[in-house]
Amino acid sequence: MTGPPPETVAAFAAQVGEALQLDLGPGVDRSTRLDDLGLDSMHRLELFALVEELRGDGAPPSAGRWATVGEAFDAARRR
C-alpha cells in the first residue's frame, strides 16, 4: 500500500506548524518523529485537537499511538 505523496505530508506538516505557530523547518516528512519536533505537552494537545478537527467526525483522536508525522497525517485523513 502506498501512502500519500511526500509533498502532501509536507503540506500537512506545514499546516500543523502554522496552526501551532511553530517553525517545523524543512525536511519534515512522514518518518519525522513527533518527539523530534520538540512539541511540549500543550502543543501536543493542540496537535491532537487539530487532527480531530481535520477529521471532522467527532471521534476522539488516538493520540497515544502517534509516533510520527505520517501517523498523525493518516489519523487526520481517516473519515
Stockholm file with secondary structure:
# STOCKHOLM 1.0

chainA/1-79         MTGPPPETVAAFAAQVGEALQLDLGPGVDRSTRLDDLGLDSMHRLELFALVEELRGDGAPPSAGRWATVGEAFDAARRR
#=GR chainA/1-79 SS CCCCCHHHHHHHHHHHHHHTTCCCCTTCCTTCBGGGGTCCHHHHHHHHHHHHHHHCSCCCCCGGGCCBHHHHHHHHHCC
#=GC SS_cons        CCCCCHHHHHHHHHHHHHHTTCCCCTTCCTTCBGGGGTCCHHHHHHHHHHHHHHHCSCCCCCGGGCCBHHHHHHHHHCC
//
